[in-house]
Amino acid sequence: MKVSAFNPVAKAYSRKVVPRRFAQFLTLIHELELSGRERVLDVGSGPGELSLRIANQLEAGGFLHGVDLSPNMVRLARRSAEQHGHHNVTFDTGDALSLNFDDASFDVVVSSNAFPWVGDQKAFLKEVVRVLRPAGRLGLVTVSNKCYREFAEVFRAVAKKHPKLLPQPKPFKVLGSKGHTLSEAIRLVQSSGLSVQNSFVLATESPVGPQEYLDRVNAILNESYLSQLKKESERKRVHDLLYTGLAKQGRALRITESFCFVIAQKAAGVQAIQYRKAG
């Protein structure tokens, strides 16, 4: 993960992307079946929408900690928590690969769409297991390899025709992001020793105009796929080519958002000391 990649898009992400994820958040909360007394950790909490919705489900004794690599995201989350009068949440900057919490600190760990951006996903899952209490649960949502497929197809076509402008034909790979199939996500979670309880893909399609499509994607990527282009004229040309490619679909243009859900549990008899970080 790179802090510089996510700080600039924090406000745009909060406005253009998060409101389209409400169904995803509600689905994850439904799958977790919270009693209300859990200590919950949200890794990659972003502007805090999922965290605050979970906090609404918590009763006396329940608490949520949100961590995100981006200070701007953390500021937005703290502001939202204050505006809504939440006193059972905290938000701090933190790295998913080195969580600043003791072993066996949480009943539940959730992570919504941060997983594709983590450089070492196995190390991340090892940290999740470490901070989970025995029988604790993970609620993981990760981007499917079908997400934003329309944009990816147009991007590949432009890259093939103009390799000097776009030498990397996969736009999300520029930041090291990787979409997963459901079976890939399940295998990764199982490799950490967690037992998968439920898994499925949630996908939606909605009509959208080409500029709105680009705005939504850029609220995540901040046009990082143009980072190798130094001239403004070249950047504008690529933007226009992508716009034209999407616009060719006319009223048939849809934006596909597709996510893999994996609900897993740590074994009840596993002691936290087995997962303690060295040093």
C-alpha positions in Angstrom: 0.0 0.0 0.0 1.1 3.6 -0.7 -0.2 6.4 1.5 0.3 8.8 -1.4 -2.1 6.8 -3.5 -5.1 7.1 -1.2 -4.7 10.5 0.5 -5.6 12.5 -2.6 -8.8 10.6 -3.3 -10.2 10.4 0.2 -13.0 13.0 -0.3 -13.9 11.9 -3.8 -14.0 8.3 -2.6 -16.3 9.2 0.2 -18.7 11.1 -2.2 -18.6 8.9 -5.3 -17.8 5.4 -4.2 -19.0 4.8 -0.7 -22.7 5.6 -1.3 -22.8 2.8 -3.9 -21.4 0.3 -1.3 -24.3 0.4 1.2 -25.8 -2.9 0.0 -22.3 -4.4 0.5 -22.0 -3.0 4.0 -25.5 -4.2 5.0 -24.8 -7.7 3.6 -21.6 -8.0 5.5 -23.3 -6.9 8.8 -26.1 -9.4 8.2 -23.6 -12.2 7.6 -21.7 -11.4 10.8 -24.8 -11.9 13.1 -23.4 -9.7 15.8 -24.6 -10.1 19.4 -23.8 -6.5 20.1 -21.1 -7.0 22.7 -18.2 -7.7 20.4 -14.9 -5.9 20.1 -14.5 -5.3 16.3 -11.6 -4.2 14.2 -12.1 -2.7 10.8 -8.9 -2.9 8.8 -8.9 -0.4 5.9 -11.8 1.5 7.4 -11.6 4.4 4.9 -14.0 7.2 5.6 -15.8 5.1 8.2 -19.2 4.3 6.7 -19.0 0.5 7.4 -17.5 1.1 10.8 -20.3 3.4 11.9 -23.0 1.0 10.6 -21.4 -1.8 12.6 -21.1 0.5 15.7 -24.9 1.1 15.4 -25.3 -2.7 16.0 -23.2 -2.7 19.2 -24.5 -2.5 22.7 -22.9 -1.7 26.1 -19.5 -3.4 26.1 -19.2 -3.5 22.3 -16.6 -1.3 20.7 -15.1 -0.8 17.2 -11.6 0.2 16.2 -11.0 1.4 12.7 -7.5 1.6 11.1 -6.5 3.0 7.8 -3.2 3.8 6.1 -4.4 7.2 4.9 -4.5 10.0 7.4 -7.1 11.8 5.2 -9.4 8.8 5.4 -9.0 8.7 9.2 -9.8 12.4 9.5 -13.0 11.9 7.5 -14.0 8.9 9.6 -13.4 10.7 12.9 -15.4 13.7 11.7 -18.3 11.4 10.7 -18.2 9.6 14.0 -18.3 13.0 15.9 -21.2 14.3 13.7 -23.3 11.2 14.4 -22.5 11.1 18.1 -20.7 7.8 18.1 -18.7 7.2 21.3 -18.0 3.5 20.8 -15.6 3.9 17.9 -12.0 5.1 17.4 -10.1 5.6 14.2 -6.3 5.7 13.8 -3.8 5.4 11.1 -2.3 1.9 10.9 -0.7 -0.6 8.6 -2.6 -3.9 7.8 0.7 -5.8 7.9 1.6 -4.6 11.4 -1.5 -4.1 13.5 -0.8 -2.2 16.7 -2.9 -4.5 18.9 -2.2 -7.3 21.3 -2.8 -10.9 20.5 -6.4 -12.1 20.8 -7.8 -8.6 21.1 -10.9 -8.8 19.0 -14.0 -11.0 18.6 -14.5 -9.9 15.0 -12.2 -8.4 12.2 -13.8 -6.9 9.1 -12.1 -5.6 6.0 -14.0 -4.2 3.1 -12.1 -3.7 -0.2 -8.7 -3.1 1.4 -7.4 -6.6 0.7 -6.6 -6.1 -3.0 -4.3 -3.3 -2.1 -2.3 -5.1 0.5 1.2 -6.0 -0.8 1.5 -9.2 1.2 -1.9 -10.7 1.6 -0.7 -13.8 3.5 1.0 -11.6 6.0 -2.1 -9.6 6.4 -4.2 -12.7 7.1 -1.6 -13.8 9.6 -2.0 -10.5 11.4 -5.8 -11.0 11.4 -5.4 -14.5 13.0 -3.0 -13.1 15.6 -5.4 -10.4 16.8 -8.5 -12.6 16.7 -9.6 -14.4 19.9 -10.2 -18.1 19.7 -13.4 -18.7 17.8 -13.2 -15.1 16.5 -14.5 -14.3 13.1 -13.3 -12.6 9.9 -15.6 -10.8 7.6 -13.7 -10.2 4.4 -14.9 -8.4 1.3 -12.5 -8.2 -1.6 -12.8 -6.9 -5.2 -13.8 -9.6 -7.7 -11.9 -9.9 -10.9 -15.1 -8.9 -12.7 -15.4 -5.5 -10.9 -15.3 -2.6 -13.3 -14.9 -5.0 -16.2 -16.2 -2.5 -18.8 -13.4 0.0 -17.9 -10.8 -2.8 -17.9 -11.9 -4.0 -21.4 -11.7 -0.4 -22.8 -8.4 0.2 -21.1 -6.9 -3.0 -22.6 -8.1 -2.0 -26.0 -6.5 1.5 -25.8 -3.3 0.0 -24.3 -3.1 -2.5 -27.2 -3.5 0.3 -29.8 -1.3 2.8 -28.0 1.4 0.8 -26.1 3.7 3.8 -25.7 1.0 5.7 -23.9 -0.2 2.8 -21.7 2.6 0.1 -21.4 0.7 -1.5 -18.5 -2.6 -2.9 -19.9 -4.1 -3.5 -16.5 -5.2 -0.3 -14.8 -5.6 -1.6 -11.3 -2.2 -3.3 -11.4 -0.5 0.1 -11.5 -1.1 0.4 -7.7 -0.4 -3.3 -7.1 -4.1 -4.1 -6.8 -5.5 -7.5 -7.8 -9.0 -8.7 -8.2 -9.8 -12.3 -7.0 -12.1 -15.1 -8.1 -14.1 -16.4 -5.2 -12.1 -19.6 -5.1 -8.8 -17.6 -4.9 -10.1 -15.6 -2.0 -11.3 -18.8 -0.2 -7.9 -20.5 -0.7 -6.0 -17.5 0.7 -8.2 -17.3 3.8 -8.0 -21.1 4.3 -4.2 -20.9 4.0 -4.1 -18.8 7.1 -5.7 -21.5 9.2 -9.1 -19.9 9.3 -12.2 -22.1 8.6 -14.5 -20.7 6.0 -18.1 -20.6 7.1 -19.7 -18.9 4.1 -18.6 -17.4 0.8 -20.4 -15.8 -2.1 -20.1 -13.1 -4.8 -22.3 -10.0 -4.7 -22.5 -8.2 -8.0 -24.5 -5.2 -9.2 -24.9 -3.5 -12.6 -26.2 0.0 -13.0 -26.6 2.3 -16.0 -24.1 5.1 -16.1 -22.6 7.7 -18.5 -19.0 7.5 -19.6 -17.8 10.5 -17.6 -19.5 9.3 -14.4 -17.9 5.9 -15.0 -14.5 7.5 -15.2 -15.2 9.7 -12.2 -16.1 6.7 -10.1 -12.9 4.8 -11.2 -10.7 7.8 -10.6 -12.2 8.3 -7.1 -10.3 5.0 -6.4 -7.3 5.2 -8.7 -6.7 9.0 -8.9 -5.7 8.4 -12.6 -2.6 6.6 -11.4 -2.6 4.6 -14.6 -1.4 7.8 -16.2 1.5 8.3 -13.8 4.1 7.4 -16.5 2.8 10.2 -18.8 4.6 13.5 -18.1 2.9 15.7 -20.7 -0.6 17.0 -20.0 -1.5 16.6 -23.7 -0.7 12.8 -23.4 -2.8 12.5 -20.3 -5.7 14.3 -22.0 -5.4 12.1 -25.0 -5.7 8.9 -22.9 -8.6 10.3 -21.0 -10.4 11.1 -24.3 -9.6 7.6 -25.7 -11.1 6.0 -22.6 -14.1 8.2 -22.6 -14.7 7.5 -26.3 -14.3 3.7 -25.7 -16.9 3.8 -23.0 -19.2 6.2 -24.9 -19.4 3.8 -27.8 -21.6 1.5 -25.7 -24.2 4.3 -25.5 -27.2 3.6 -23.4 -26.1 0.0 -23.0 -23.1 1.1 -20.8 -23.3 -0.4 -17.3 -20.9 -0.2 -14.4 -20.3 -3.6 -12.8 -19.4 -3.7 -9.2 -18.6 -7.3 -8.1 -17.2 -8.4 -4.7 -16.2 -11.7 -3.0 -17.5 -12.2 0.5 -15.7 -14.7 2.8 -16.8 -15.3 6.4 -14.4 -17.3 8.3 -13.6 -18.4 11.9 -10.5 -19.0 14.0 -10.4 -22.4 15.7 -11.8 -22.3 19.3 -8.8 -24.2 20.7 -6.0 -22.2 19.1 -4.0 -20.1 21.6 -3.0 -16.6 20.6 0.6 -17.2 21.6 1.1 -19.2 18.5 0.5 -16.1 16.4 2.5 -13.6 18.4 4.8 -11.4 16.3 8.5 -12.0 16.6 10.3 -9.3 18.6 
